[in-house]
Amino acid sequence: MSKVRLAPSGPPILNEAGGALEFGRGARLRLAEAVTPMTGDDSIPAEADLICPDGFGNADALTVTLTSPKASLNYRANLALDLANTSDTDEGEVVLFLEVSIDGGATYTTRAKNAHLISPGGEAITVARQAQVWMPLVSGAALGINDAAPPASIKVRARAGLVVGVEGTVFVNSLATSGGGAPVAGLNGTIHLELEECF
């Protein structure tokens, strides 16, 4: 591994005893992430579908990629977004999925999922709930990475589905204001997807 320096031309960072810097287990090595607001139809579909920058199920699924993965390293991923329910009476339950590909995106395997209850808020939405799904730290070997014939990359994408509730009433929706603060324009429905490579 290359020496870690304070700057490209700076001195190497050393450990406490003066030797080469060594990372402990769980230390972050690389991070890839994507942050985007969702445009288009941002209502959660009844049949779980791909999360895209311009709505669900389109050809441009939001993905993040790390190149040259290793069997001996560990990987974790996270999706975060806000959900709001415009129904006056019906709760919504949304299931989020994280899927991983090690063959360049030809096939994906679901590696994590969880469910979130979204309380009704009516048409005048005043509350949006943050929802997340984590893929806990997992080894490259467990993901199917083989250093003898290493894949070019590891990719992550996400899906969401409305398993309980009225279709068309639960949305990806970050509120423009919260707690009386100043409005923030252009960030409604922001999605954050990240993938980490760790020791």
JOHU-V268855 format. One record per helix or strand of 3 or more residues. SS is the DSSP state (H for helix, E for strand). FROM is the first residue (numbers start at 0). TO is the last residue. Records with the same first field share a line. If there is no record, write none. Layout:
SS->FROM-TO  FROM-TO
This chain:
E->27-36  48-51  62-66  73-84  91-100  108-117  128-138  152-163  169-171  189-197
H->146-148
